[in-house]
Amino acid sequence: MTKQPRLPLIEICVEGIDGLLAAQAAGADRVELCASLVEGGITPSLGTVRAALDQATVPFHVMVRPRGGDFLYSDTEYRSMLADVAALRDLSVPGVVFGCLKADGTIDEERMNELTKAAGPLNVTCHRAFDMTRDPAEALEALIRCKVGRVLTSGQRDTAIEGISLLADLVRQAGDRIVVLGCGGLDLGNIAEVRKRTGLSEMHFAALKEVPSAMDYRNPDVGMGGSDLDREYRNTLTDTDLVAVTIAAAKA
């Protein structure tokens, strides 16, 4: 029999396979696997997903997001999302994470329905596109109608502390129809308070640290994007120790 994790279930948002390995070593119950967290997370490569399938000892859900920016996708972007979900279903990953909005700030139910059907038996999470909707109560009902399994939200604020009242309301509204996965600046100092005041059964955070590149030779005149040329020589990693102590605080 599989041992059920002690609540709250903790999901760690990571970038790449090294992040996944660090998070599971620290005691994560589940991982959200992304690329490019600097953009809020986009779809990781097929090679990364296959490495995760080989090495993960905890469930992981794969981000399906073709680019950074808003959640109003062109037809071609949407078709690429459908193709990614189908490919991930065929690989039998544990779950997928996506979200589509209409220009008026409502959930795009047609697309969310189609993506959820394409996922088949996989767990489906709507990511923080939810936090950009104009009416969170109606958006939650829309996701329930689309048979989405959980929704990632900070209560439509930058942090869970700021959104704590709405988070509590969403937990009550959801009941047992959809899981509310709370997020937003959760850390060692606030995660226990947020859990106590909201009743969240699942919580999500990233615990990151920036470390210098191991490159000896550096070209100061070339950058791969943006104006921060030194960014090429700083790497963002999941901090195993910080993940572990934050999980302990949440489950105390």
Steps between C-alpha positions, in 0.01 A plus 500: 500500500630849408555713808296820487697820572421687819300813422548750366633334187798705383575562134831662407534701180831423332697573187639191330612158617753625757224698667277193511775291659569770759132537589436130543817462708362770730171317552264650242176308456469610138688717249387743233757461221568810293756676288590870535359595840618854429198514265271334753560155354460366147490151348816297571672303226408143413847391614441659841165324534653164409780553751235575762314180415825308548607665825196633686393325818209741558219597261570794272266717297633655179438863406339546157551866415649591163635840605511757776258790513122483500272198471315606186646270238494511121356204311848375416615528862189316616556218252854464632358467852262226386794319339709533818219365718449204265873424501515517879195275527670248273807511726272434803627789709303538824344836415492815289457869583343755264258791480324697227308827533276706276576865434223605741675335796285187518608137478504375141277201570506366146878475496529382861245227429688384193838503675360310798349238269834472317671432835284190548587331831766754600457734795412849374585826677405849386795725578498864607318610188218470756645795690454718191125438475255779575260293715676227701181337628362458148843393370510223760159376390617507138799281583273258684276482193814422294583213740835653598637329809671790677569869470822679596432839653637768730154644555547744211776690679879497475525293818283255688515723807343783301248264341424302815134602526420395143698178542283408799186585301615286206571203726146525638346543154699209355400247764593159362430600137849634417826534694622849578880500484619808688812691400657844495812588698459209741807460719623381838354803676145497364404157367355371828291815547363482146404138545330567834300797373391345168456127558710420192573130457765559231767772482752595233822698512843539346808524720770637276855621538728667249850360462788618283571315178792258503627652174861621519490690171236772479416734217366822655379637164237240409164419661244240395203726570415815689743764619653319798811360330625336820182288511676246277735428789246452779299181542175463695476177699249343737628535857462155656550617859248781466244266346543256790457754780201664330328164456563428868342830598193433284444154647577578863 
